[in-house]
Amino acid sequence: MASTTVEPKLEKKEEEVEAEVEENPTGDDEDTGAQVAPIVRLQEVAVSTGEENEHVLLDLKSKLYRFDKEGSQWKERGVGTVKLLKHKETGKVRLVMRQSKTLKICANHLVLPTMSIQEHAGNEKSCVWHAADFADGELKDETFCIRFASVENCKAFKEKVEEIAESQQTKSGQSEEAGAAATELIEKLSVESKDKNDKPEDKEAPAATEEKEDKKEEKAEEKN
């Protein structure tokens, strides 16, 4: 008797399920037309990276190392994207690298005319250079080594840095020449102004001497 009472209930449930599937074959919930307001409204926040006024000259994925002087060994600095950014107003170029996941700055320094970049011994995909870096919030003399996925990327990075360093040196040389020319011009104008001021004094000197002599002659005639 127990088996006969259970079986009809199971068959009834299967029929109800089949009926529901026929009414809603896709299994989607029925749209009631009701609108539910979000519990929390999030406002858009503008995030500044500090790179808004800079133009990207180079953008490559790489892995950065820093030489630890105390331990005399290379330590991984981070994996991410290295960029060469040129400021739109000043024309200065800096090297910036951020970690891909945390976006933490690994390297941040200017590409100066004195910067020398060399291939790492025994690895054509790596380059080494020295720089006064500001990634940790203060200037530190660091030695970096960067490794790329291909020799082509390493070569492109090295050539671009050398090109920028050379152009910066040319600009600094031109500014020094312009400064020297301006200084020379100022000195020349100063000398000319002195000469002009001296000339009237030279003309007045003989006139003053003649007046003194005339007064002496007048006094001598009065005595006679």
C-alpha positions as CSV (number, residue, x, y, z in Angstrom):
1,M,0.0,0.0,0.0
2,A,2.9,2.4,0.8
3,S,4.4,2.0,-2.7
4,T,1.0,2.8,-4.4
5,T,0.6,6.0,-2.4
6,V,4.1,7.4,-3.2
7,E,4.2,6.7,-6.9
8,P,1.2,8.9,-7.9
9,K,2.7,11.8,-6.0
10,L,6.0,11.5,-7.9
11,E,4.2,11.3,-11.2
12,K,2.3,14.4,-10.3
13,K,5.4,16.3,-9.6
14,E,7.0,15.3,-12.9
15,E,3.8,16.5,-14.8
16,E,4.0,19.8,-13.0
17,V,7.7,20.3,-14.0
18,E,6.9,19.4,-17.6
19,A,4.1,21.9,-17.7
20,E,6.4,24.7,-16.3
21,V,9.0,23.9,-19.0
22,E,6.4,24.1,-21.7
23,E,5.2,27.5,-20.4
24,N,8.8,28.9,-20.1
25,P,11.1,26.9,-22.3
26,T,14.1,29.2,-21.9
27,G,14.1,29.0,-18.1
28,D,14.1,32.8,-17.8
29,D,12.4,34.5,-14.9
30,E,9.2,36.1,-15.6
31,D,9.4,39.9,-16.1
32,T,7.0,41.5,-13.7
33,G,7.9,45.0,-14.8
34,A,8.9,46.1,-11.3
35,Q,12.0,48.3,-10.9
36,V,14.3,47.8,-8.0
37,A,16.5,50.8,-7.0
38,P,20.1,50.0,-6.1
39,I,20.9,49.9,-2.4
40,V,24.2,51.9,-2.8
41,R,24.9,54.4,-5.5
42,L,28.6,54.7,-6.5
43,Q,29.9,58.0,-7.8
44,E,32.5,58.2,-10.5
45,V,35.9,59.3,-9.2
46,A,38.5,60.8,-11.5
47,V,41.9,59.1,-11.0
48,S,45.0,61.1,-11.9
49,T,48.1,59.2,-13.0
50,G,50.3,62.3,-13.4
51,E,50.8,61.4,-17.0
52,E,48.1,63.6,-18.5
53,N,50.5,66.3,-19.7
54,E,52.9,63.8,-21.3
55,H,53.2,62.2,-24.6
56,V,54.1,58.4,-24.8
57,L,57.2,57.8,-26.9
58,L,57.7,54.2,-26.0
59,D,55.5,51.6,-24.3
60,L,56.8,48.0,-23.8
61,K,56.2,45.1,-21.4
62,S,59.2,44.2,-19.4
63,K,60.7,42.9,-16.1
64,L,62.7,45.3,-13.9
65,Y,65.6,44.5,-11.5
66,R,67.4,46.7,-9.0
67,F,70.9,46.0,-7.8
68,D,71.2,45.7,-4.0
69,K,74.5,47.1,-3.0
70,E,74.3,45.7,0.5
71,G,73.6,42.1,-0.6
72,S,75.6,42.5,-3.9
73,Q,72.8,40.9,-5.9
74,W,70.0,41.7,-8.3
75,K,66.5,41.9,-6.8
76,E,63.3,41.9,-8.8
77,R,61.6,45.2,-8.8
78,G,58.4,44.3,-10.7
79,V,56.8,43.1,-13.9
80,G,54.8,45.6,-15.9
81,T,55.0,48.2,-18.6
82,V,58.0,50.6,-19.1
83,K,57.2,54.0,-20.7
84,L,59.2,56.9,-22.0
85,L,57.1,60.0,-21.5
86,K,57.8,63.5,-23.0
87,H,56.3,66.5,-21.3
88,K,54.2,68.6,-23.7
89,E,55.5,72.0,-22.3
90,T,59.0,71.5,-21.0
91,G,60.1,68.8,-23.5
92,K,61.7,66.8,-20.7
93,V,61.5,63.0,-21.0
94,R,61.2,60.6,-18.1
95,L,61.2,56.8,-17.7
96,V,58.3,55.4,-15.8
97,M,57.5,51.8,-15.0
98,R,54.5,50.4,-13.0
99,Q,53.7,46.9,-11.8
100,S,51.0,45.4,-14.0
101,K,48.7,44.3,-11.1
102,T,49.1,46.9,-8.4
103,L,50.2,49.8,-10.6
104,K,52.9,50.6,-8.1
105,I,55.8,52.6,-9.5
106,C,59.0,50.6,-10.0
107,A,61.1,53.3,-11.6
108,N,60.6,57.1,-12.1
109,H,63.5,59.2,-13.3
110,L,64.5,61.7,-16.0
111,V,66.4,60.7,-19.1
112,L,69.4,63.0,-18.8
113,P,72.3,63.6,-21.3
114,T,74.6,61.9,-18.9
115,M,72.5,58.7,-18.8
116,S,74.4,55.8,-20.4
117,I,72.6,52.5,-21.2
118,Q,74.4,49.3,-22.0
119,E,73.5,45.7,-22.9
120,H,73.7,43.2,-20.0
121,A,76.6,40.9,-20.4
122,G,75.5,37.5,-21.7
123,N,71.9,38.5,-22.3
124,E,70.8,40.3,-25.5
125,K,67.3,40.8,-24.1
126,S,68.5,42.9,-21.1
127,C,69.9,46.5,-20.6
128,V,71.7,48.1,-17.6
129,W,71.9,51.8,-16.6
130,H,72.4,54.1,-13.6
131,A,70.0,56.9,-12.6
132,A,68.8,59.1,-9.8
133,D,65.4,57.5,-9.2
134,F,62.4,58.9,-7.4
135,A,60.2,55.8,-7.3
136,D,60.3,55.6,-3.5
137,G,59.5,59.3,-2.9
138,E,63.1,60.4,-2.6
139,L,66.1,60.6,-5.0
140,K,68.3,57.5,-4.8
141,D,71.3,56.5,-7.0
142,E,70.1,53.2,-8.4
143,T,71.4,50.6,-10.9
144,F,68.7,49.1,-13.0
145,C,68.5,46.1,-15.2
146,I,65.5,45.6,-17.5
147,R,64.6,42.4,-19.5
148,F,62.3,42.2,-22.4
149,A,60.6,39.3,-24.1
150,S,62.5,39.7,-27.4
151,V,65.8,41.1,-28.6
152,E,63.9,43.5,-30.9
153,N,62.2,45.1,-27.9
154,C,65.4,45.5,-26.0
155,K,67.1,47.0,-29.0
156,A,64.2,49.4,-29.6
157,F,64.3,50.5,-25.9
158,K,68.1,51.0,-25.9
159,E,68.1,53.0,-29.2
160,K,65.2,55.2,-28.1
161,V,66.9,56.1,-24.7
162,E,70.2,56.9,-26.5
163,E,68.3,59.1,-29.0
164,I,66.5,61.0,-26.2
165,A,69.7,61.4,-24.2
166,E,71.5,62.8,-27.3
167,S,68.7,65.2,-28.1
168,Q,68.6,66.4,-24.5
169,Q,72.3,67.1,-24.6
170,T,71.9,69.1,-27.8
171,K,69.2,71.2,-26.2
172,S,71.3,71.9,-23.2
173,G,74.2,72.9,-25.4
174,Q,72.0,75.2,-27.4
175,S,70.7,76.8,-24.1
176,E,74.2,77.3,-22.9
177,E,75.2,79.0,-26.2
178,A,72.1,81.2,-26.1
179,G,73.0,82.1,-22.5
180,A,76.6,82.9,-23.3
181,A,75.4,85.0,-26.3
182,A,72.9,86.9,-24.1
183,T,75.6,87.5,-21.4
184,E,78.0,88.8,-24.1
185,L,75.3,91.1,-25.4
186,I,74.6,92.5,-22.0
187,E,78.3,93.1,-21.3
188,K,78.6,94.9,-24.6
189,L,75.6,97.1,-23.9
190,S,77.0,97.9,-20.4
191,V,80.3,99.0,-21.9
192,E,78.6,101.2,-24.5
193,S,76.5,102.8,-21.9
194,K,79.6,103.5,-19.8
195,D,81.3,105.1,-22.8
196,K,78.3,107.3,-23.4
197,N,78.3,108.5,-19.8
198,D,82.0,109.2,-19.9
199,K,82.0,111.4,-23.1
200,P,80.1,114.3,-21.6
201,E,82.4,114.4,-18.7
202,D,85.4,114.6,-21.0
203,K,83.8,117.6,-22.9
204,E,83.0,119.5,-19.7
205,A,86.5,119.2,-18.3
206,P,88.3,121.6,-20.8
207,A,85.4,124.1,-20.4
208,A,85.9,124.1,-16.6
209,T,89.7,124.7,-17.0
210,E,89.1,127.6,-19.4
211,E,86.7,129.3,-17.0
212,K,89.3,129.0,-14.2
213,E,92.0,130.6,-16.4
214,D,89.6,133.5,-17.4
215,K,88.9,134.2,-13.7
216,K,92.6,134.3,-13.0
217,E,93.2,136.8,-15.8
218,E,90.3,139.0,-14.6
219,K,91.7,139.1,-11.0
220,A,95.1,140.0,-12.4
221,E,93.7,142.9,-14.4
222,E,91.8,144.2,-11.4
223,K,95.0,144.2,-9.3
224,N,96.8,146.2,-12.0
